[in-house]
């Protein structure tokens, strides 16, 4: 009998604290978690206990936030964080972002394949382009055009994959008696040269148990779809509603098919944030407390909420702890320029106060559920059964207890509903994602 399709879960590791920049101030949180690799290892072990397919680290090579009240957005270095985790885990996949814009392909290939071998085939590379001006300045460059960034990305991925496959699979002989460590006839230069990058090779690293790292992708637009369809087995996406998520997933599958690939071999992971409580009110109070650490941000958030629903909202003119007056609410509408607006309008019409609408995360960068474990599981089930995604990139509001609560309270519900596996399917990331073995460059 054919096995029922199950969702996949990735734990997104932010900076050691969680999705919310003020999470570092919550009681129980280690204020030094940013530099404490033990905290990353602990979260990863919890995710492995919960049978998550992978942990995922996004990255931008620049300081992009005000470190006065906020924490960094990313770990100190994604690869070093994953190295710490790799030695303390056995099953969970390890995926990091590294830009094709500001890294040479040889360095990318060497770092990721070495980690893949060290972890026995559990590594993935999220290949992205970089358009952040602060990152460009760190490398002494201006922001390149979108076309140039994606042209460089294609060259980079092709060179990286060729370097990964520069040993034939049986080149590592380890013939102790004959004194032959490897067969050099089966380890050859790749000699690839493009407009932006070139590499002679070979890479002095043998294949891992999964052949080579899994390619992921996170860019949008037509260029991102093309890159994903051509190379990626996993895609991190940021839709705000089921309809747009389903459309994006279908576009990815069609892109894969255009390149002669099986559409089932590309998996889309939707970003998702949560706050858990024994009741919805308890979960909302958790988020209100997070908001209270930065009261200076509330006026701008209220103004932006007004933009989302077409109303001139202001903390000076309104009591944000009360629902909107009916005569004001009747003029509200969902601003088509922000896909989150319909959710904000719905909550306002339900009679929630402005503060509580904000606490529901309507202006966060992923969909947010603040509620009970059942409410969180219901959300994930609805999206998954609607074929809006293959899984989720899960971001807890506060890492120190959010990961454990999700593993202990939400995962069992998903398992009991037959929506999530109870054991790892294999030993490698490819096996646990259900994507094919690959070694070397796709032709």
Secondary structure by P-SEA (a helix, b strand, c coil): ccccbbbbbbbbbcccccccccccccccccccccccaaaaaaaaaaaaaacccbbbbbbbcccccccccccccccccaaaaaaaaaaacccbbbbbbbbcccccaaaaaaaaaaaaaaaccbbbbbbbbbccaaaaaaaccccccaaaaaaaaaaaaaaaaaaaaccccccccccccccccccccccccccccccccccccccccccccccbbbbbbbbbcaaaaaaaaccccbbbbbbccaaaaaaaaaaaaaaaaaaccccccbbbbbbbbbcccccaaaaaaaaaaaaaacccaaaaaaaaaaaaaccccccccccccccccaaaaaaccccccccaaaaaaaaaaacccaaaaaaaccccccccccccaaaaaaaaaaaaaacccccccccccccccaaaaaaaccaaaaaaacccccccccccccccccbbbbccccc
